Amino acid sequence: MSPKPRVVRAAAIQMRMHEDVGTNVKRCVEMVHKAADQGATLVVTPELFGSLYFCQREDAAFFDLAEPIPGPTTRTLAAAAKERGIALVGSLFERRAPGLFHNTSVVFDKTGEMVGKYRKMHIPDDPNYYEKFYFTPGDLGFQAFATSAAKVGTLVCWDQWYPEGARLTAMKGAEVLTYPTAIGAHAREPAGIPERQRDAWMTIQRAHAIANGVFVVVANRVGQEEEMRFWGSSFIAGPLGEILAQGSQDKEEVVVADLPMDDVDVVREGWPFFRDRRIDAYGEITRRWGE
């Protein structure tokens, strides 16, 4: 008798943020419970869900939003993961030491144990995304963490544009790439530009799924915060880049899809990108630019 197919139900939390941290954390946990009620065993939150997206301007007062790990938010997430028996990927503003801060993802298993921590590696510095003022680049490398649901790799927002991060995380054994995200367009962008940017954002992450034969779970925020209009569209994609589920552009919701995990093996056997990689010829990838 053939083994029973392994299926993981994954959920991306798409939510609107408010000024009060307690309100945001409470709302996120409510949505985690909603995901679990729908059978999800792997749940992903948006990036920095505890607050409004403060990186739209440089203001040292926002360092007060940071907290240590473990701390209040991680304890709350751990409790939710344990209560519902799920794997949970969360995101927070980490205070590592006085004057040293990171944009950090944490991974909890169904026991409530924190099985992994990832610090955002690629830090943007663009209008309304002044993250270099707040965050030190990650120093934990690209990783994958074993959970009861699947082997999970977590990257964060700006990381999602870089094929190198996705590749290295998959090479660590990740079956699912998760991307806590806070992305949208400036409210005064010319007509048509936000739509093109959003399409590019989805396309690059679907390409990561294809190139690495993995599932991708992307959780974005929604709504307007100061100058930014976050475009939601949280989605879950399969290892052929197919969209398994997708959220709206303007509503809070839990985006849920079943991940047939055997597809990772099937797709990688059919499209053996890892077999055919020319690792002997890629040394120049570590240069800033070709000579």
TORZA-491574 format. One record per atom (N, C-alpha, C): residue in one letter; x, y, z. Coordinates in steps of 0.05 Angstrom, whole numbers, plus 5000, padded with zeros to 4 digits. Atoms other than C-alpha are relative to their C-alpha. Last residue first. Layout:
! residues N
AXYZ
...
This chain:
! residues 291
E497849845011
E569458554707
E500049984969
G498150145017
G562758334733
G502250184990
W500649975028
W559558694791
W502049864984
R502149805002
R559158654867
R499150034971
R499149735007
R562957994865
R497750204999
T499349864975
T560357384902
T501350274995
I502549904987
I556757134840
I500650165025
E500349705004
E563557104806
E497550115013
G498449854981
G564756404834
G499650304999
Y501649794988
Y558856104796
Y501650185019
A499949765016
A562455664746
A498850245012
D497249945006
D564155044787
D500450264986
I498849874977
I557155054816
I502950064997
R497150005006
R554354924747
R501450145023
R498649754994
R547254744769
R503049974995
D498749885023
D544554144732
D501450265006
R498150185013
R542653704790
R501850144980
F497850044981
F539554274830
F502149814988
F498349775001
F535354474769
F502449975019
P497750034981
P532653774762
P501950234999
W498449775007
W525853944731
W502450015018
G500649945027
G522053284733
G501650234988
E499150235017
E525453024795
E499550064971
R497050005001
R524953704829
R501049774983
V499149785017
V517553754811
V503050004997
V500950055028
V515753064838
V501150224981
D498450215013
D519953144901
D499349974971
V497249914999
V516853814920
V501849804986
D499549855024
D509953584897
D502950104999
D498650185019
D510053064953
D500750144974
M497149984997
M508453654999
M501549814982
P499450285003
P501353734974
P503149974999
L497550045013
L500454445003
L500549704998
D498850264994
D493254605021
D502549964983
A499750195022
A491555335017
A501249755010
V499450274992
V489155895064
V500249824974
V499750135026
V489156645059
V501049725005
V498250224997
V486456945124
V500149854974
E500950285005
E483357615113
E502249805006
E498850194981
E483658365124
E498949724994
K501550104977
K481258725062
K501849835017
D500949794982
D484059195008
D498549895025
Q498149784998
Q488158834955
Q499250205022
S500949765014
S484658164961
S502150225004
G501849814986
G488057524982
G499350244982
Q499149725001
Q490956964939
Q497950185014
A501949834986
A490756204941
A501150284999
L501850184986
L494155644903
L497850155015
I501349874977
I497656084853
I497949825012
E502949975002
E501855634808
E498950145025
G500749725000
G509355764810
G497050054999
L499949925028
L511055054792
L499150294996
P497350025011
P513054924864
P500250034970
G498950275001
G506355184890
G502749994986
A499350115027
A504455894908
A501249725003
I498650254996
I500956204969
I500449874972
F500650235017
F498756924967
F501749765008
S498650224989
S497957585003
S499449744985
S499450215020
S494958074955
S501749785011
G501150274993
G495258635007
G501049794981
W501750115021
W496959274968
W499049715007
F499150285001
F499659715023
F498049844984
R502450165003
R498160445008
R500949714996
M499950265014
M504060855034
M497249865000
E499749975029
E504261595048
E499849744985
E498749765009
E501461565119
E500150014970
E498649904976
E499060855129
E501750234991
Q498249775003
Q493960625078
Q501150095027
G500949744990
G490959925081
G502050224996
V501949875018
V493559215076
V499250265012
R502049834987
R499258815106
R498350134979
N499749715002
N502758245070
N498050155017
A502049864984
A503657505083
A500650305001
V499549714998
V507257105029
V497850135015
V502249884985
V507556335030
V500750295007
V499449734991
V512056004977
V497450115014
F502449834996
F512255264962
F500850275011
V501049974972
V518754964937
V497350144999
G501850224995
G521854704872
G498850005028
N499150164978
N527655184875
N498249765007
A497150055002
A527255544809
A501049815021
I499350175023
I519655474807
I502949925000
A501350264996
A518155744877
A500949804978
H498550134979
H523256304868
H498949725005
A497650115013
A519856474802
A501849865021
R500950255014
R513156534839
R502549884986
Q500350204980
Q516757034884
Q499049734989
I497450084990
I519257444826
I499849785021
T498550165020
T512457444792
T502749915011
M501050275000
M508557674853
M501749824981
W499750124974
W512858284863
W499049725002
A497250084998
A513058434789
A500649865026
D499750235018
D505458434786
D502949905001
R501250234986
R505158894847
R500349754983
Q498250084979
Q510059374813
Q498949755015
R497650135012
R505959384749
R501949915022
E500850265011
E499559514787
E502349854988
P500350194978
P502860064829
P499249724990
I497550084989
I505260404765
I499649805023
G498850235014
G498660414728
G502549905012
A501750225006
A496461104750
A501449784985
P501749975024
P502161534774
P498349754995
E498850125025
E504561414845
E498150044977
R500149815022
R501461904896
R501449894975
A502849925006
A499561394949
A499850184976
H500549724991
H506561104947
H497250084991
A499149785018
A506060364932
A499450275013
G502249875014
G505559734974
G501250214982
I499349885026
I509859265014
I497550114987
A501449744998
A510159015086
A500750154974
T499749785019
T511958275083
T498550255008
P501449774987
P513057645123
P500650264985
Y499249725003
Y515857185069
Y498150185015
T502049814989
T515556435080
T501250284999
L498849744994
L519455935037
L497750185009
V501849775002
V516755225043
V501650255006
E502150085018
E520654585031
E498050224995
A502749904997
A526954865062
A498249894978
G502050204996
G532954405061
G497250105002
K499950094973
K538854865070
K497849805007
M497750194997
M539454894995
M500449915028
A500850265010
A532455204994
A502249795003
T501950104981
T534955765038
T499049734992
L498550104977
L540955864994
L498249895021
R498450245007
R536655904932
R501449895024
A501850225003
A531556384962
A501549744994
G501150074974
G536956844987
G498249764998
E497950134985
E540656834920
E499049915028
P500050295005
P534256964881
P502149865017
Y497350115005
Y533657654913
Y500049704997
W499249935027
W527058034908
W502749864992
Q501550165019
Q523957684969
Q500850074971
D498750255007
D529457935015
D498749864977
W498049935020
W526158615013
W501749764992
C500649785018
C520258295051
C502250064979
V501849784993
V523157805101
V500050214978
L498649765008
L526057105093
L498150235005
T501449744999
T523656485128
T501950224992
G498149795001
G525455765112
G498650265000
V500849735007
V520855215135
V502550184999
K497449864996
K521754465138
K499750284988
A498250025023
A514554245144
A502750125008
A501549975026
A508554205191
A501849944976
S501850235003
S511853925255
S498450014974
T502449974983
T517454425246
T498349754995
A501850224999
A524654355221
A497750065019
F500650104973
F527955025208
F497949774998
A502550145002
A531455265145
A499649865027
Q500550244984
Q536855785146
Q497449874993
F502550115011
F540056365108
F499749725012
G499950155025
G545356725149
G497249904991
L500450284994
L545056915222
L499949834975
D497450144998
D548257595214
D499649715007
G499950254986
G542358015191
G502749875000
P500450245016
P543358725169
P500449755016
T497450115007
T542759245225
T499549764982
F499350284999
F535859565224
F502949954992
Y500950154977
Y533260255241
Y501349735004
F499949834976
F536360785196
F499549835025
K497250004991
K537560255143
K500450185025
E499550214981
E530060155140
E502950005010
Y497449924988
Y528360815108
Y500949805021
Y498950264990
Y522860515064
Y502850065011
N502150134985
N518461135051
N500849725009
P502149834990
P523461374998
P497749835012
D501449865021
D528760834992
D497950185012
D499849714993
D533760515038
D499050164976
P500449785020
P532659765037
P500550275011
I501349774987
I535759245083
I499750224980
H499949785019
H537458555054
H498350235012
M497349965011
M539158055108
M500250244982
K500249915028
K533058045152
K502750084990
R499949715001
R534657685217
R500350094971
Y498749905024
Y532356965222
Y499950305001
K500049705001
K530556595286
K501650084975
G498349865019
G528755855293
G499750305002
V498150185013
V525755305335
V501850154981
M498949855023
M522055755385
M502349834988
E497149955000
E518355245428
E500850164976
G499449734990
G510855325433
G502950075001
T499650014971
T509854575427
T500350275013
K502550054987
K506754655358
K500249985031
D501350255007
D513154965331
D497549965018
F500850164978
F515255695333
F498749744990
V501650245008
V519156065281
V499449845025
V499750224981
V521656775292
V498249784992
S502250205000
S522857315240
S500749785020
T499550284994
T527257915255
T497449834997
N502650085010
N528158625232
N500049704999
H500450165024
H534258785274
H497149984993
F502750085006
F536659295325
F499949844974
L499750215020
L543159485359
L497349864996
G499049895026
G543560155396
G500249794978
P500349715003
P542959825465
P501250104974
A498349874980
A542859075451
A499650304998
R498050194993
R538758595409
R501850095023
R497949854985
R532458995406
R502049805010
E498450124978
E528358615354
E502050205011
F497849814998
F522858935313
F501649925024
L499949784980
L518158355301
L502550164997
S498149795008
S515757815253
S500050225021
G500749724992
G512157155265
G502350194993
V497949835008
V512356455233
V499150295006
L500749725003
L507755965269
L502550164994
A497549865005
A507755205268
A499350284993
I499249925027
I501254965298
I502950104999
G498550225011
G498554605359
G500950044972
R501450115024
R493055115373
R501649774987
E502950044996
E494955275445
E498749874976
K500450234983
K502355175432
K497149935004
A499150245014
A502755635373
A499449755016
A501950055020
A498556165409
A500749744984
A502450104986
A502956135471
A497849924979
A499450284991
A509256195429
A497549885013
L500150185024
L506256805393
L500549715008
T502750025009
T504757145459
T499749814976
R501550164981
R511556995487
R497149964992
T499350285004
T514757255424
T498749815020
T501350105024
T510857895429
T500749714995
P502950024999
P512458035502
P498849874975
G501249764990
G519857855500
G497049984998
P502949994997
P524657295484
P499050265012
I501050275005
I527457605443
I501549825020
P498150225000
P528158335462
P498649744992
E500150164976
E523458905442
E502049764998
A498450255001
A523459475393
A499849855026
L501750225007
L517859995393
L501449725001
D501550094977
D522060485432
D498149774994
F498550224988
F526660525372
F498649895025
F501150265007
F520960925341
F501749765010
A502150084981
A523061545379
A498949724994
A498850174979
A529461565337
A497949915021
D500849884974
D525361825278
D501049825022
E497850054980
E527361705206
E499350155025
R498449764993
R521061685163
R502149915021
Q500549795020
Q516961165126
Q501550255006
C497649935016
C520360645169
C499550204978
F498749754991
F514660675220
F502450084983
Y497450025013
Y510260165185
Y501550265005
L500149885027
L504560175236
L502949994988
S500349715001
S505859715294
S499450094971
G500749874975
G505959005319
G499550294999
F502949964996
F505458695250
F499350145026
L500349794979
L512858805236
L497150065006
E497649884989
E512458385172
E499350215020
P498649795015
P505958015161
P502550105014
T501049734995
T504357365198
T501350204981
V498049805004
V505356645173
V498750285004
V501249735002
V501356035195
V502350214999
L497749825004
L503055295186
L498850284994
T497950104981
T498154775214
T502650164996
A497249945006
A491955095182
A501949895022
G498350235003
G485454725195
G502950054993
Q500450105028
Q480455285184
Q501949774994
D502750105002
D480055395260
D499449894972
A500050264988
A487655455259
A497249874999
A498650185018
A487156035211
A499949715010
K501950045022
K481856375255
K501349814979
H502150194991
H486356265315
H498149944977
V498650264998
V492056605278
V498049795008
M499950105027
M487157165260
M501649744999
E502750085008
E485557275333
E500049884972
V500550254986
V492957275349
V497249904993
C498550215014
C494057815297
C499549735012
R501350065026
R488458235325
R501449784985
K502550144994
K491258195396
K498649924974
V499350274991
V498158375371
V497649845006
N499050155023
N495458975332
N500749715008
T502250065019
T491159225389
T500949834977
G501750214988
G496859165439
G497749924982
V498750265003
V501459555392
V498349785011
D499650144975
D496760145387
D501149724996
E497849874985
E497660565324
E500649845025
H501049774985
H493560095280
H502350115017
M498849934975
M495359575228
M498950265011
R499749714999
R490959245175
R501150085027
M501449844981
M491758495166
M500650304997
Q500049745013
Q493357935118
Q498450195018
I501649804986
I495257295155
I500350274986
A498749744999
A497956765108
A498150205012
A501649755000
A495556055120
A501850245002
A498649764993
A498355365105
A498250244999
R501749775005
R494954685104
R501450255011
V499849794980
V500254155098
V498150224993
V501249745007
V498953525058
V500150185024
R499649814979
R503052885060
R499050284991
P498849755009
P500252355014
P500250205024
K502049795002
K498851695051
K501350264991
P500349824976
P504151185037
P497950224995
S498349765001
S502950684981
S499550175024
M501749765000
M500050005000
M501850255000
